[in-house]
Amino acid sequence: MDDLVIRSRRVVTPDGVRAAAVAVQNGTIAALLPYDAPRPAAREHDLGPVALLPGLVDTHVHVNEPGRTHWEGFASATRAAAAGGVTTIVDMPLNSLPPTVTPDALSAKKAAAAGQCHVDVGFWGGAVPGNVKELRPLHERGVFGFKCFLSPSGVEEFPPLGLEEVRPALAEIAAFDGLMIVHAEDPSLLAEPTGPTYPEFLDSRPGSAERSAVEHVIRLARETGARVHILHVSSADCLGPLRDAQAAGVPITAETCPHYLTLAAEQVPAGATAYKCCPPIRSSANRDLLWQGLADGTLTCVVSDHSPSPADLKVPDFAAAWGGIASLQLGLTAVWTEASRRGYGLADVARWMAEGPARLARVSGKGTIAPGNDADLVAFDPQAAHVVDAHALHHKNPVTPYHGHALRGVVRTTWLRGRPIDVTARPYGTFLQLGAR
C-alpha cells in the first residue's frame, strides 16, 4: 500500500501536462499512473483541476544567517520558500558572517541552520582572492559549486576576483569537475550614480558591463574547460555571446530572475528602492528579449536571487540604498502571471523553475515528477488571483517591489518528500550535498 496518492487533472510531468495519479512510498514517487487508476493508499487527495507541479528548486537564495540574521534567516526563508512552492533552496555564500569560503565557515553555517529548515537546503561555496586551496575541500564537503564576483559584491568580507585571479580558480574547479557561478559585471564599465533617481542608477550599470564580463568568462571557460554559469542575467546584450558560446560547445549556462521578467525600468516609482538590485531591472523592450532567451534555451533557469534587507537599508535614494530584491515566496506566481499572459504554459514554468535549476546544480532526485524522485510536489491553482501584501509574507522584513501587485496563481499545498509542509510546525527539511540523496 502507498503512503499517499495525489490525483490531478493537470499533473506537470517531463513529458507535458496530463491527468494522472502520483503514488508516493517512503518519501519518493513510486509510480505515475492514469488519473482514475485504482491504487490503495493510506491517504489520498484529488485536486481536480488544481495543477500538481514538481517542487521548485531555487538555486539562488541569500539566507544571510549567521551574522546578518536580522536581514533573513533559515527559519523565515524556508517558511517563505514552502509557501511559494519551493521545496529546495541552495544558499549563497554571502551575506552571512562568516562567508562560506572555507570548510569551517560551511560548518558554522550548517550549525546555524540546523533544526530550522522547512525545505531541503544545499550550499554554495565562495571563490574569493586567496582561497583557491579551499575549493577542493569545500567540494569534498558537498557544496554544489562556487560563486565569484567580478565586481564589488557590496560587502567587504566577500571581495571580487580580478580577471587574473579567475583563471587559477577555474583551473582548480575544472580539475574536479566543479561548477563556477559568476556575478558578471565588468567593474571598469560601472560608475557611481550621478544622483538619487532610478534612471541615474540604471545608467551607472549599463548592459555593456554585463556583456563585457560575460565575454571574459566565456573566454576563460573555453581556455580552462571549467563549467561556468552566469548568474542573474538582466541585459539582453548578453544573449548573443551566450548563444554563440553554447553553440560552439563552451560549457556555459545562464539564468535570469523573476524581477527581470516581470518588472520594467519604466514602471519603477520615484524613490521605490525595493526595486533596486544589481544588475538592475532594465527596459520593457529588454524584458521581451529575455523571454525570447528563455524560449530558445539560451537561459535555462529562473531563480529568485532573493537578497533581502531590513527596511532601513532601503532608503529612498537609489545611489545609497542596499541593492537586493526580496521575492522568494512570490517567484512562482510572478513568473506564472507574466508567462501565461505571453502564451507559455505550466510545463514551461516547471522546466525553468524546477527541472533547470536541479540540472544546473546536479541536485539529485529533484526537479521533476518522475518515479524514483523525491515526492516534492506543489498543488498550484493557476486561475486564482491575489494581491501581494508584503506584511503577510514569511520573509523576515516586509520589503518587496511586488507589494500591491495583483498576481495570478496560488499555492494551495506544498509537500516535501510526501509530507505536507506546515510552516507553523517543527521543520523537517534536510541538508543536501552534491552527489548524495
Salt bridges, closest charged atoms under 4 A:
ASP2 OD2 - ARG39 NE 2.41
GLU44 OE2 - ARG7 NE 2.74
GLU72 OE2 - HIS306 NE2 2.73
ASP91 OD2 - LYS109 NZ 2.55
ASP120 OD2 - LYS366 NZ 2.70
ASP120 OD2 - ARG417 NH1 2.54
GLU157 OE2 - ARG68 NH1 2.65
GLU172 OE2 - ARG136 NE 3.69
ASP177 OD1 - ARG227 NE 3.40
ASP177 OD2 - ARG362 NH1 2.97
GLU185 OE1 - HIS183 NE2 2.73
GLU185 OE1 - ARG205 NH2 2.95
GLU210 OE2 - ARG282 NH2 3.03
GLU215 OE2 - ARG211 NE 3.00
GLU223 OE1 - ARG167 NH2 2.54
GLU223 OE2 - ARG219 NH1 3.87
GLU255 OE2 - HIS60 ND1 2.76
GLU255 OE1 - HIS229 NE2 2.82
ASP288 OD1 - ARG342 NH2 2.76
ASP296 OD2 - ARG243 NH2 2.77
ASP305 OD1 - HIS60 NE2 2.91
ASP305 OD1 - HIS62 NE2 3.37
GLU338 OE2 - ARG341 NH2 2.51
GLU338 OE2 - ARG342 NE 2.82
ASP348 OD1 - ARG351 NH2 3.01
GLU355 OE2 - ARG359 NH2 2.74
ASP374 OD2 - LYS366 NZ 2.84
ASP374 OD1 - ARG437 NH2 2.78
ASP376 OD2 - LYS366 NZ 2.67
ASP381 OD2 - ARG412 NH2 3.15
